[in-house]
Amino acid sequence: MNTPFLWHNGRLKPWADATTHVSTHALHYGSSVFEGERVYATPRGPAFFRLADHTARLFESARVYDIDIGYSADEINAACLALIRANEMPSAYVRPIVFRGAGGLGVLPKDGAPVDVAIMALTWGAYLGDAREKGADVCVSSWQRPAPNTLPSWAKAGGNYLSSQLIAAEARRGGYDEGIALGHNGLLSEGAGENLFLVRKGKLLTPPTSAGILAGITRDSVITLAAQMGLTLEERDLPREALYTADEIFMTGTAAEITPVRSVDRKTVGAGKPGPITRALQDAFFGLFDGRTEDRWGWLELVGADSHEHSALPAAARPLEPLHQTMEISA
């Protein structure tokens, strides 16, 4: 799992040399913000998926918690690219993390705490294993997401994921692949580490960003791809029973990518296998990385030799066609 190098406080270091003290503030109080990013192997070499958007969210999360990153967005982007080059990785999962370091205890130390910044790159396959192909078995968790005025869900902060650990652990104990949480109002929120989409009568449904969810970058990508395919999408409040009456369900996230759901609480979803709309969206999404889908949004940033370069996909790349032209959707 370890790679030769990671980036820590301004320079590349051997993996084993990047250490922290036990008095580190984030270890005691969860004062960290982070990102999860993917590098994909493409016909033109390794490329980050939406690197600038991930970095922008990292800075937004830090702003919520008054954490001064100490580097510019361009410097963080350059460090991410340099790390992949140094480790000679054709694909990777990349984890930038910003945290309050060692400098005194207390919820807010009187003299503050130094801020550490690190970036790791790992080899990491499908987050939920073969569920990406066959579909995941999930449950509705007894744990709810925090109310909007308790912990800010838009910030990708380390402390927020204590909730995710409870949801995921309960699911695993029950023999499920993943858990889905309700919000403080009893309506659908998100998975332990994924956003949620339902398909009903040919229409895509997803909980709004006010439902205690992280505003996911993969979620946003799917919404954009769905619009290009002519799908109707609604962001709206959804009750729990919508899970049991959906024709298709899938979850999205940088780690999970697009993962179909085949059952919820032992109730079969649709035909019990990934549905046609889920498959079409998976095809469009993964087509971005092998050249089948035109990257008209500039989402791919080639690692390259020494420069920022957005991809220009091979001539075989095709724009997305409206879905109704290639598949029949039930009314």
Secondary structure, 3 states (H helix, E strand, C coil): CCCCEEEECCEEEEHHHCCCCCCEHHHHHCCEEECCEEEEEECCEEEEECHHHHHHHHHHHHHHCCCCCCCCHHHHHHHHHHHHHHHCCCCEEEEEEEEECECCCCCCCCCCCCEEEEEEEECCCCCCCCHHHHCEEEEEEEEECCCCCCCCCCCCEHHHHHHHHHHHHHHHHCCCCEEEEECCCCCEEEECCCEEEEEECCEEEECCCCCCCCCCHHHHHHHHHHHHCCCEEEECCCCCCHHHHCCEEEEEECCCEEEEEEEECCEECCCCCCCHHHHHHHHHHHHHHHCCECCCCCCEEECCCCCCEECCCCCCCECCCCHHHCCCCCC
